[in-house]
Amino acid sequence: MNASVNGNIELTSVNEDVGSVNKGYDDEEVERPTKHHRPVSSRPYLDDVIIATLPKIDKVERPQKTGFWTSVDEAKKTASDFYNDNKKLTHWIIAIILTLLYIAYFAYALWYDYDEAEILLIFTCIAVFIFIYAVIRDNAGSQIEESLIKPALHKVNNSWSHIKWPLYILLVVAFVIILVFLVKDSPEQLISFGGLVIFVLFTYIFSKHPTQVIWRPVLWGLTLQFLLGLFVLRTDIGFKIFDWLGERVTTFLDFADAGSEFLFGELYTNHFFAFKVLPVVIYFSSVISVLYYLGAMQFVIEKIAWLMQYTMKTSAAESLNAAGNIFIGQTEAPLMVRPFLKDMTLSEIHAIMTGGFSTIAGSVLGAYISFGVDASHLISASVMSAPAALAISKLFWPETEESKMVTVEQVKIPTGEERNIIEAASVGASTAVSLVANIAANLIAFLAILAFFNAILTWFGGLVGIEGLTFELICSYVFMPVAFIMGVEWEDCREVAELIGIKAFLNEFVGYLRLTEFIEAGSISKRSEVIATYALCGFASIGSIGIQLGGLTPMAPTRKAAFATVAVRALIAGTIASFMTACIAGILYEENLERVIMNGTAIVPVT
């Protein structure tokens, strides 16, 4: 663009032919070179012109910055480049430094107070075992599986028809020997064994397909349940681990009080349930969400599922769901196998629902502990019920179809979409809000209905001279035989039977609340308290049928009829699984032995 002598700006107009550019004219009339004629003007149209050449501005180089912050930036860049070039080496150096620091701390802790550090020694050994396992798995796992594990499993499967009955007989004989050794000083514990046999026979007699029962998952499930109970209740190390774990969990949950006190004031315990118990659910749910974000929950669930699948020969979906039910709820655990729900057999759907009915979620576990229920027994009950649920499910509704499920290793457990650990904690807390509201609403409704129903029963009873007729009184007589065969002392059977009825017709939350009242009043013995703790540990109540149907149907709408078909049977199976766990506790638990272990005077002998 150039300025002319008379002050006008010299322009160039564009011809229709893009390749040629004609000089413009000062004040001469110009015809617009387009296909459609426009009125001629003494000035060229601005939209038909291109400004000639603009003068170039030379690039000015800025002086480079120098000083302290420039040096810091250069140092950061150098460190970043070194880390990117030596990422693996850096990780190894950090890991070695942290390991050496832990070894120093661990050694000093053992030297300072060995008794207190004994549990730390146990968990360190477990961590070392997991580390060695991970190293072997990552470096030689596939070779070991192909050369040893798969051929061995293949050989066992091919020979199973010949070895299964001798193996079953051997297991029964071993169980009888162990049982005699365990109850020789307390013959009354055989009542619990009789109850276990009665529950198994009841399930078999009323099985959907009694002639097609596959006994391997049933026997292995009962065996795993018994071994877990044996480890927890009759070994020194097992009892101490779960007792220590229960104490640590109780202490851990008490930190929820900090949030409750800040939000509701120092007198928050005056409204114990609303401001002390329910906040624990939110706190624990947040922690579970963080563990999912870190991948810890997925790892534990996968390993438990792998154990159950390879021993019990259940499908991947059933095993994963049963393992997940130890930690999460009856509607959350099926999310792990959601893509497979539409193709599941009826027996697999029955197993999914039974697992939900026979266990409790980790979030409400914290609430029950805050009631004052023994934490170690609650934790062990939740773990023991997982294999029991699969065993009873496969006995009550045997598999008669071909499963399409793959192995556990091929099922991808879903992870959260949180971007960092803070968001994971926040999402977990927010998710628990609906759970807390649901708990509070159900308790208000059920307790109100129970009070109304009791008023009606009392009125009708008074008309015929029966004073104090209530729902609890009826349950205390109806379920007395069930309480007795689980091993409850006869003088406590009515109280425990009342708890069973409340749990079945209302929910386990109300049942544990009533159990807490019995514990505080000292109206039942320690043995009856322990058996009741195991018997109540499950979501099996009439109201839970609606919860499961409401949770599962949106995941697989095409299987709505199948869910409804198996729901009632699954509820019965889940209830029996909890009762069987209580029977195992009745066989193995002795209050005197617990005192011996707690005092550290002897180690409980086990064959």
C-alpha positions as CSV (number, residue, x, y, z in Angstrom):
1,M,0.0,0.0,0.0
2,N,1.6,3.3,-1.2
3,A,0.5,6.9,-0.7
4,S,0.2,8.9,-4.0
5,V,1.3,12.5,-4.5
6,N,-2.3,13.9,-4.1
7,G,-2.8,12.1,-0.8
8,N,-5.0,9.3,-2.2
9,I,-4.3,5.7,-1.3
10,E,-3.3,3.6,-4.4
11,L,-5.4,0.4,-4.6
12,T,-5.4,-2.6,-6.8
13,S,-8.6,-4.2,-8.1
14,V,-9.0,-7.9,-8.7
15,N,-9.9,-9.2,-12.1
16,E,-12.3,-12.3,-12.5
17,D,-9.2,-14.1,-13.7
18,V,-7.3,-14.7,-10.4
19,G,-4.0,-14.9,-12.2
20,S,-4.1,-11.2,-13.4
21,V,-4.1,-8.1,-11.3
22,N,-4.8,-4.7,-12.9
23,K,-3.9,-1.4,-11.4
24,G,-6.7,0.7,-10.1
25,Y,-7.6,4.1,-11.2
26,D,-7.8,7.3,-9.3
27,D,-11.2,8.7,-10.0
28,E,-12.1,6.9,-13.3
29,E,-15.2,4.9,-13.6
30,V,-14.6,1.2,-13.4
31,E,-17.0,-1.5,-14.4
32,R,-17.1,-4.3,-11.8
33,P,-15.5,-7.3,-13.5
34,T,-18.2,-9.9,-12.5
35,K,-20.7,-12.0,-14.3
36,H,-23.5,-9.9,-12.9
37,H,-23.4,-6.2,-13.6
38,R,-23.8,-3.7,-10.8
39,P,-24.3,0.1,-11.0
40,V,-21.1,1.9,-12.0
41,S,-19.5,4.0,-9.3
42,S,-16.8,6.6,-9.3
43,R,-15.2,4.6,-6.4
44,P,-14.1,1.0,-6.5
45,Y,-15.9,-1.3,-4.1
46,L,-13.8,-2.1,-1.1
47,D,-14.9,-5.8,-1.2
48,D,-13.4,-6.1,-4.7
49,V,-9.9,-4.9,-3.8
50,I,-6.8,-6.2,-2.2
51,I,-4.6,-3.9,-0.4
52,A,-1.2,-3.8,-2.1
53,T,1.9,-4.6,-0.1
54,L,2.2,-3.8,3.6
55,P,5.6,-2.9,4.8
56,K,7.3,-5.7,6.7
57,I,8.1,-5.1,10.4
58,D,11.5,-6.4,11.4
59,K,11.4,-8.9,14.2
60,V,12.9,-7.5,17.4
61,E,14.7,-10.1,19.5
62,R,14.1,-9.7,23.2
63,P,17.0,-10.1,25.5
64,Q,17.1,-13.4,27.3
65,K,16.0,-13.3,31.0
66,T,18.6,-14.1,33.6
67,G,18.4,-14.4,37.3
68,F,17.2,-16.7,40.1
69,W,13.9,-17.9,38.7
70,T,15.4,-18.6,35.3
71,S,17.9,-20.8,37.1
72,V,15.0,-22.5,38.9
73,D,13.2,-23.2,35.6
74,E,16.3,-24.6,34.0
75,A,16.9,-26.8,37.0
76,K,13.3,-28.1,36.9
77,K,13.6,-28.8,33.1
78,T,16.9,-30.7,33.7
79,A,15.3,-32.7,36.5
80,S,12.2,-33.5,34.4
81,D,14.4,-34.6,31.4
82,F,16.5,-36.8,33.7
83,Y,13.3,-38.4,35.2
84,N,11.8,-39.0,31.8
85,D,15.0,-40.6,30.5
86,N,15.5,-42.7,33.7
87,K,12.0,-43.3,34.9
88,K,12.4,-47.0,35.7
89,L,15.7,-46.4,37.5
90,T,14.2,-43.5,39.5
91,H,11.3,-45.7,40.7
92,W,13.7,-48.4,41.8
93,I,15.8,-45.9,43.7
94,I,12.7,-44.5,45.5
95,A,11.4,-48.0,46.3
96,I,14.8,-49.1,47.7
97,I,15.0,-46.0,49.9
98,L,11.5,-46.5,51.2
99,T,12.1,-50.2,51.8
100,L,15.3,-49.6,53.8
101,L,13.5,-47.0,55.9
102,Y,10.7,-49.4,56.6
103,I,13.1,-52.2,57.5
104,A,14.8,-49.9,60.0
105,Y,11.5,-48.9,61.5
106,F,10.3,-52.5,61.6
107,A,13.5,-53.8,63.3
108,Y,13.4,-51.0,65.9
109,A,9.6,-51.7,66.6
110,L,10.4,-55.4,67.2
111,W,13.2,-54.5,69.5
112,Y,11.3,-51.8,71.3
113,D,8.1,-53.9,72.1
114,Y,7.9,-57.3,70.4
115,D,4.4,-58.1,71.8
116,E,2.9,-54.9,70.3
117,A,4.8,-55.4,67.1
118,E,3.8,-59.0,66.6
119,I,0.8,-58.1,64.4
120,L,3.1,-55.8,62.4
121,L,5.3,-58.9,61.9
122,I,2.4,-60.9,60.6
123,F,1.3,-58.2,58.1
124,T,4.9,-57.7,57.0
125,C,5.1,-61.4,56.2
126,I,1.9,-61.2,54.2
127,A,3.2,-58.2,52.3
128,V,6.4,-60.0,51.5
129,F,4.5,-63.0,50.3
130,I,2.3,-60.9,48.1
131,F,5.4,-59.2,46.7
132,I,7.2,-62.5,46.0
133,Y,4.0,-63.8,44.4
134,A,3.7,-60.7,42.2
135,V,7.4,-61.0,41.1
136,I,6.9,-64.7,40.2
137,R,3.6,-64.0,38.4
138,D,5.0,-61.1,36.3
139,N,8.2,-62.9,35.3
140,A,7.4,-66.6,35.2
141,G,3.6,-66.8,35.8
142,S,2.6,-67.8,32.3
143,Q,5.3,-70.4,32.1
144,I,4.3,-71.9,35.4
145,E,0.6,-71.9,34.5
146,E,1.2,-73.6,31.1
147,S,3.8,-76.2,32.3
148,L,2.4,-77.0,35.8
149,I,-1.0,-75.6,36.8
150,K,-3.0,-76.3,33.6
151,P,-1.7,-79.9,33.1
152,A,-2.4,-80.6,36.8
153,L,-5.9,-79.2,36.6
154,H,-6.5,-81.0,33.4
155,K,-5.4,-84.3,34.9
156,V,-7.6,-83.8,38.0
157,N,-10.6,-82.9,35.8
158,N,-10.1,-86.0,33.6
159,S,-9.8,-88.2,36.7
160,W,-12.5,-86.4,38.7
161,S,-15.1,-89.1,38.2
162,H,-12.7,-91.7,39.8
163,I,-11.2,-89.7,42.6
164,K,-14.2,-87.6,43.8
165,W,-15.8,-90.1,46.0
166,P,-12.6,-91.2,47.8
167,L,-11.8,-87.5,48.2
168,Y,-15.3,-86.8,49.6
169,I,-15.0,-89.7,52.0
170,L,-11.5,-88.5,53.1
171,L,-12.9,-85.0,53.7
172,V,-15.8,-86.4,55.8
173,V,-13.5,-88.5,57.9
174,A,-11.1,-85.6,58.5
175,F,-14.0,-83.4,59.4
176,V,-15.4,-85.9,61.9
177,I,-12.0,-86.3,63.5
178,I,-11.5,-82.5,63.8
179,L,-15.1,-82.2,65.1
180,V,-14.5,-84.8,67.8
181,F,-11.3,-83.1,68.9
182,L,-13.0,-79.6,69.0
183,V,-16.1,-80.6,71.0
184,K,-14.7,-83.2,73.3
185,D,-14.7,-80.7,76.2
186,S,-18.1,-79.1,75.3
187,P,-20.4,-81.8,73.9
188,E,-23.3,-79.2,73.7
189,Q,-21.5,-77.7,70.6
190,L,-22.7,-80.8,68.7
191,I,-26.1,-79.2,68.7
192,S,-24.7,-76.6,66.2
193,F,-23.3,-79.4,64.1
194,G,-26.8,-81.0,64.1
195,G,-28.2,-77.7,63.0
196,L,-25.7,-77.5,60.1
197,V,-26.8,-80.9,58.9
198,I,-30.5,-80.0,59.2
199,F,-30.0,-76.9,57.1
200,V,-28.1,-78.8,54.4
201,L,-30.8,-81.5,54.3
202,F,-33.6,-79.0,54.2
203,T,-31.9,-77.2,51.2
204,Y,-31.4,-80.5,49.4
205,I,-34.9,-81.8,50.0
206,F,-36.5,-78.6,48.7
207,S,-33.9,-78.1,45.9
208,K,-35.2,-77.0,42.5
209,H,-33.5,-80.0,40.9
210,P,-32.4,-82.4,43.7
211,T,-31.3,-85.1,41.3
212,Q,-29.0,-82.8,39.4
213,V,-27.0,-81.4,42.3
214,I,-23.3,-81.0,41.6
215,W,-21.7,-81.7,45.0
216,R,-18.3,-80.2,44.3
217,P,-19.3,-76.5,44.8
218,V,-21.4,-77.5,47.8
219,L,-18.7,-79.4,49.6
220,W,-15.9,-77.0,48.8
221,G,-18.0,-74.1,49.8
222,L,-18.8,-75.6,53.2
223,T,-15.1,-76.6,53.6
224,L,-13.9,-73.1,52.9
225,Q,-16.5,-71.7,55.3
226,F,-15.4,-74.2,58.0
227,L,-11.6,-73.5,57.5
228,L,-12.2,-69.8,57.7
229,G,-14.1,-70.3,60.9
230,L,-11.5,-72.6,62.3
231,F,-8.7,-70.1,61.5
232,V,-10.6,-67.2,63.1
233,L,-12.1,-68.9,66.2
234,R,-9.7,-71.7,67.1
235,T,-6.2,-70.6,66.2
236,D,-4.2,-68.2,68.2
237,I,-2.8,-66.3,65.2
238,G,-6.2,-66.2,63.4
239,F,-8.1,-65.0,66.5
240,K,-5.4,-62.3,67.2
241,I,-5.4,-61.1,63.6
242,F,-9.2,-60.7,63.5
243,D,-9.4,-59.3,67.0
244,W,-6.6,-56.8,66.2
245,L,-8.4,-56.0,62.9
246,G,-11.7,-55.5,64.7
247,E,-10.0,-53.1,67.2
248,R,-8.3,-51.2,64.4
249,V,-11.5,-50.9,62.4
250,T,-13.4,-49.7,65.5
251,T,-10.7,-47.1,66.2
252,F,-10.6,-46.1,62.5
253,L,-14.4,-45.6,62.4
254,D,-14.3,-43.4,65.5
255,F,-12.6,-40.7,63.4
256,A,-16.0,-40.1,61.9
257,D,-16.7,-38.3,65.2
258,A,-14.5,-35.4,64.2
259,G,-16.8,-34.6,61.3
260,S,-20.0,-35.2,63.4
261,E,-18.8,-32.9,66.2
262,F,-17.8,-30.2,63.8
263,L,-21.2,-30.3,62.0
264,F,-23.6,-31.0,64.9
265,G,-21.7,-29.7,68.0
266,E,-20.3,-31.3,71.1
267,L,-23.7,-32.7,72.1
268,Y,-24.1,-34.7,68.9
269,T,-24.1,-38.0,70.9
270,N,-27.5,-36.9,72.4
271,H,-29.0,-38.0,69.1
272,F,-26.8,-41.1,68.9
273,F,-28.2,-42.8,65.8
274,A,-28.7,-39.8,63.6
275,F,-25.4,-38.0,64.4
276,K,-23.1,-40.8,65.6
277,V,-24.1,-43.9,63.6
278,L,-25.2,-42.6,60.2
279,P,-22.1,-40.3,59.7
280,V,-20.0,-43.5,60.0
281,V,-21.8,-44.8,56.8
282,I,-20.7,-41.7,54.9
283,Y,-17.2,-41.9,56.2
284,F,-16.7,-45.6,55.4
285,S,-18.3,-45.2,52.0
286,S,-15.8,-42.5,51.2
287,V,-12.9,-44.7,52.2
288,I,-14.2,-47.6,50.1
289,S,-14.4,-45.3,47.1
290,V,-10.7,-44.3,47.6
291,L,-9.7,-47.9,47.8
292,Y,-11.5,-48.6,44.6
293,Y,-9.7,-45.6,43.0
294,L,-6.3,-47.0,44.1
295,G,-7.2,-50.5,42.8
296,A,-6.8,-52.2,46.2
297,M,-10.4,-53.4,46.3
298,Q,-10.2,-54.9,42.8
299,F,-7.1,-56.8,43.6
300,V,-8.5,-58.4,46.8
301,I,-11.8,-59.2,45.1
302,E,-10.1,-60.8,42.1
303,K,-7.9,-63.1,44.3
304,I,-10.9,-64.2,46.5
305,A,-12.9,-64.9,43.3
306,W,-10.0,-66.8,41.8
307,L,-9.8,-69.0,44.8
308,M,-13.5,-69.8,44.8
309,Q,-13.7,-70.4,41.1
310,Y,-10.8,-72.9,41.0
311,T,-11.9,-74.8,44.1
312,M,-15.7,-74.7,43.8
313,K,-15.8,-74.7,40.0
314,T,-18.3,-71.9,39.9
315,S,-18.5,-69.5,37.0
316,A,-16.5,-66.3,36.9
317,A,-19.5,-64.0,37.3
318,E,-20.8,-66.0,40.4
319,S,-17.3,-66.0,42.0
320,L,-16.6,-62.3,41.4
321,N,-20.1,-61.3,42.7
322,A,-19.7,-63.5,45.8
323,A,-16.2,-62.0,46.5
324,G,-17.5,-58.5,46.0
325,N,-20.4,-59.0,48.4
326,I,-17.9,-59.2,51.2
327,F,-17.1,-55.5,50.8
328,I,-20.0,-53.9,48.9
329,G,-23.7,-54.1,48.9
330,Q,-26.3,-56.3,47.2
331,T,-27.0,-53.9,44.4
332,E,-23.4,-52.6,43.9
333,A,-21.7,-56.0,43.6
334,P,-23.6,-57.1,40.5
335,L,-22.3,-54.0,38.7
336,M,-19.0,-55.9,38.4
337,V,-20.7,-58.5,36.2
338,R,-23.3,-56.2,34.6
339,P,-22.3,-57.0,31.0
340,F,-22.9,-60.8,31.6
341,L,-26.3,-60.5,33.4
342,K,-28.3,-60.8,30.2
343,D,-26.7,-64.2,29.3
344,M,-26.7,-65.8,32.7
345,T,-28.4,-69.0,33.5
346,L,-31.2,-69.1,36.1
347,S,-28.8,-70.9,38.5
348,E,-26.2,-68.1,38.1
349,I,-28.8,-65.4,38.7
350,H,-29.9,-67.3,41.8
351,A,-26.3,-67.3,43.0
352,I,-26.0,-63.6,42.3
353,M,-29.1,-62.8,44.4
354,T,-28.2,-65.3,47.1
355,G,-24.8,-63.7,47.6
356,G,-26.5,-60.3,48.1
357,F,-29.0,-61.7,50.7
358,S,-26.4,-63.6,52.7
359,T,-23.8,-60.8,53.3
360,I,-23.7,-57.1,54.3
361,A,-22.0,-54.1,52.8
362,G,-18.8,-52.6,54.2
363,S,-20.5,-49.3,54.7
364,V,-23.2,-50.5,57.0
365,L,-20.7,-52.8,58.7
366,G,-19.3,-49.7,60.2
367,A,-22.7,-48.7,61.5
368,Y,-23.2,-52.1,63.3
369,I,-19.7,-51.8,64.9
370,S,-20.7,-48.4,66.2
371,F,-23.7,-50.0,67.8
372,G,-21.3,-51.9,70.0
373,V,-21.5,-55.3,68.2
374,D,-18.2,-57.2,68.2
375,A,-16.2,-56.0,65.2
376,S,-14.0,-59.1,64.8
377,H,-17.1,-61.4,64.6
378,L,-18.8,-59.1,62.2
379,I,-15.8,-59.1,59.8
380,S,-15.3,-62.9,60.0
381,A,-19.1,-63.5,59.5
382,S,-19.1,-61.4,56.3
383,V,-16.1,-63.3,55.0
384,M,-17.4,-66.7,55.9
385,S,-20.8,-66.1,54.3
386,A,-19.4,-65.6,50.8
387,P,-18.5,-69.3,50.1
388,A,-21.5,-70.5,52.1
389,A,-23.8,-68.4,49.8
390,L,-22.3,-70.1,46.7
391,A,-22.6,-73.6,48.2
392,I,-26.2,-73.2,49.3
393,S,-27.1,-71.5,46.1
394,K,-25.8,-74.4,44.0
395,L,-27.6,-76.9,46.3
396,F,-31.0,-75.0,46.2
397,W,-30.9,-74.3,42.5
398,P,-28.4,-76.6,40.7
399,E,-26.9,-75.7,37.4
400,T,-28.7,-77.5,34.6
401,E,-27.7,-75.2,31.7
402,E,-24.5,-74.4,29.9
403,S,-22.8,-71.4,31.3
404,K,-21.4,-68.8,28.9
405,M,-19.2,-67.1,31.5
406,V,-15.4,-66.8,31.1
407,T,-12.7,-67.1,33.7
408,V,-12.0,-64.5,36.4
409,E,-8.8,-63.3,34.7
410,Q,-10.8,-62.4,31.6
411,V,-13.5,-60.3,33.4
412,K,-12.5,-56.7,33.7
413,I,-13.7,-55.3,37.0
414,P,-15.0,-51.7,36.4
415,T,-13.1,-48.9,38.0
416,G,-14.3,-45.4,38.9
417,E,-14.1,-42.4,36.6
418,E,-12.6,-40.2,39.3
419,R,-9.6,-38.1,38.2
420,N,-7.8,-38.0,41.5
421,I,-8.1,-39.3,45.1
422,I,-9.8,-36.2,46.3
423,E,-12.6,-36.6,43.8
424,A,-12.9,-40.3,44.7
425,A,-13.4,-39.5,48.4
426,S,-15.9,-36.8,47.5
427,V,-17.9,-39.2,45.2
428,G,-17.9,-41.9,47.9
429,A,-19.3,-39.5,50.5
430,S,-21.9,-38.1,48.0
431,T,-23.0,-41.6,47.1
432,A,-23.6,-42.5,50.7
433,V,-26.1,-39.6,51.2
434,S,-28.8,-41.6,49.4
435,L,-27.8,-44.7,51.4
436,V,-28.1,-42.8,54.7
437,A,-31.4,-41.3,53.7
438,N,-32.7,-44.8,52.8
439,I,-31.6,-46.2,56.1
440,A,-33.1,-43.4,58.1
441,A,-36.4,-43.5,56.1
442,N,-36.7,-47.3,56.4
443,L,-36.0,-47.3,60.1
444,I,-38.7,-44.6,60.7
445,A,-41.2,-46.5,58.6
446,F,-40.5,-50.0,59.9
447,L,-40.3,-49.0,63.6
448,A,-43.6,-47.0,63.2
449,I,-45.3,-49.9,61.5
450,L,-44.0,-52.4,64.1
451,A,-45.3,-50.2,66.9
452,F,-48.7,-49.9,65.1
453,F,-48.8,-53.7,64.5
454,N,-47.9,-54.4,68.1
455,A,-50.7,-52.1,69.3
456,I,-53.2,-54.0,67.2
457,L,-51.9,-57.4,68.5
458,T,-52.0,-56.2,72.1
459,W,-55.6,-55.0,71.6
460,F,-56.7,-58.3,70.0
461,G,-54.9,-60.3,72.7
462,G,-56.4,-58.3,75.5
463,L,-59.9,-59.2,74.2
464,V,-59.2,-62.9,75.0
465,G,-57.1,-62.4,78.1
466,I,-53.6,-62.6,76.5
467,E,-51.7,-59.7,77.9
468,G,-48.6,-58.3,76.1
469,L,-49.1,-60.0,72.8
470,T,-46.6,-58.5,70.3
471,F,-44.9,-59.4,67.1
472,E,-41.6,-59.9,69.0
473,L,-43.4,-62.3,71.4
474,I,-44.8,-64.4,68.5
475,C,-41.3,-64.5,66.8
476,S,-39.7,-65.6,70.1
477,Y,-41.8,-68.7,70.0
478,V,-42.0,-69.4,66.3
479,F,-38.2,-69.2,65.7
480,M,-37.1,-70.8,69.0
481,P,-36.3,-74.2,67.3
482,V,-34.1,-72.4,64.7
483,A,-32.2,-70.6,67.5
484,F,-31.7,-73.8,69.4
485,I,-30.3,-75.9,66.5
486,M,-27.8,-73.1,65.8
487,G,-26.4,-73.7,69.3
488,V,-27.9,-70.9,71.3
489,E,-28.3,-71.7,75.0
490,W,-31.9,-72.7,75.8
491,E,-32.5,-69.8,78.2
492,D,-31.5,-67.3,75.5
493,C,-33.5,-69.0,72.6
494,R,-36.5,-66.7,72.9
495,E,-34.4,-63.5,72.7
496,V,-32.4,-64.8,69.7
497,A,-35.5,-66.1,68.1
498,E,-37.0,-62.6,68.4
499,L,-33.9,-61.2,66.7
500,I,-34.3,-63.7,63.8
501,G,-37.9,-62.7,63.3
502,I,-37.2,-59.0,63.4
503,K,-34.4,-59.5,60.8
504,A,-36.6,-61.6,58.5
505,F,-39.7,-59.4,58.5
506,L,-38.1,-56.0,59.0
507,N,-34.4,-55.8,58.4
508,E,-31.0,-56.6,60.0
509,F,-30.5,-53.0,61.1
510,V,-33.4,-53.2,63.5
511,G,-32.2,-56.6,64.5
512,Y,-28.7,-55.4,65.5
513,L,-30.3,-52.4,67.3
514,R,-32.3,-54.9,69.4
515,L,-29.2,-57.1,69.9
516,T,-27.3,-54.1,71.3
517,E,-30.1,-53.6,73.8
518,F,-29.8,-57.3,74.9
519,I,-26.0,-56.9,75.2
520,E,-26.2,-53.7,77.3
521,A,-28.8,-55.3,79.5
522,G,-26.8,-58.5,79.9
523,S,-29.9,-60.5,79.1
524,I,-28.0,-63.1,76.9
525,S,-24.7,-64.9,77.3
526,K,-21.6,-64.2,75.3
527,R,-22.0,-67.5,73.3
528,S,-25.6,-66.6,72.3
529,E,-24.4,-63.1,71.4
530,V,-21.7,-64.4,69.1
531,I,-24.1,-66.9,67.4
532,A,-26.7,-64.1,67.0
533,T,-24.1,-61.8,65.5
534,Y,-23.4,-64.4,62.7
535,A,-27.0,-65.2,62.2
536,L,-28.1,-61.6,61.6
537,C,-25.1,-60.8,59.3
538,G,-27.0,-60.6,56.0
539,F,-29.5,-58.5,54.0
540,A,-32.0,-61.4,53.8
541,S,-35.3,-59.8,54.7
542,I,-38.6,-59.4,52.8
543,G,-37.9,-55.8,52.0
544,S,-34.6,-56.7,50.3
545,I,-36.4,-58.5,47.6
546,G,-37.7,-55.2,46.3
547,I,-34.3,-53.6,46.6
548,Q,-32.6,-56.4,44.6
549,L,-35.3,-56.4,41.9
550,G,-35.1,-52.6,41.7
551,G,-31.3,-52.7,41.4
552,L,-30.9,-55.6,39.0
553,T,-33.7,-55.0,36.5
554,P,-32.2,-51.7,35.1
555,M,-28.9,-53.6,34.5
556,A,-30.6,-56.3,32.4
557,P,-34.2,-55.3,31.5
558,T,-34.6,-58.4,29.4
559,R,-34.1,-60.7,32.4
560,K,-36.8,-59.0,34.6
561,A,-38.9,-62.2,34.7
562,A,-35.9,-64.3,35.6
563,F,-35.0,-62.1,38.5
564,A,-38.6,-62.3,39.8
565,T,-38.7,-66.1,39.3
566,V,-35.6,-66.8,41.6
567,A,-36.0,-64.0,44.1
568,V,-38.0,-65.8,46.8
569,R,-35.7,-68.9,46.6
570,A,-32.7,-66.7,46.7
571,L,-34.0,-65.0,49.9
572,I,-34.5,-68.4,51.6
573,A,-31.0,-69.6,50.4
574,G,-29.4,-66.3,51.7
575,T,-31.1,-66.7,55.1
576,I,-29.9,-70.4,55.4
577,A,-26.4,-69.4,54.4
578,S,-26.3,-66.9,57.3
579,F,-27.7,-69.5,59.7
580,M,-25.1,-72.0,58.6
581,T,-22.4,-69.5,59.3
582,A,-23.9,-69.1,62.8
583,C,-23.8,-72.9,63.2
584,I,-20.1,-73.0,62.3
585,A,-19.6,-70.3,64.9
586,G,-21.5,-72.4,67.4
587,I,-19.3,-75.4,66.7
588,L,-16.1,-73.6,67.0
589,Y,-16.7,-70.8,69.6
590,E,-15.8,-71.3,73.3
591,E,-15.8,-68.3,75.6
592,N,-13.1,-69.9,77.9
593,L,-10.7,-70.3,74.9
594,E,-11.3,-66.7,73.9
595,R,-10.2,-65.6,77.4
596,V,-7.1,-67.8,77.1
597,I,-6.1,-66.3,73.8
598,M,-6.8,-62.7,74.9
599,N,-4.7,-63.2,78.0
600,G,-1.9,-64.7,76.0
601,T,-1.4,-67.7,78.4
602,A,-1.6,-70.4,75.8
603,I,-2.1,-71.2,72.1
604,V,-5.3,-73.0,71.2
605,P,-4.3,-76.4,69.8
606,V,-5.6,-77.3,66.4
607,T,-4.9,-80.6,64.5
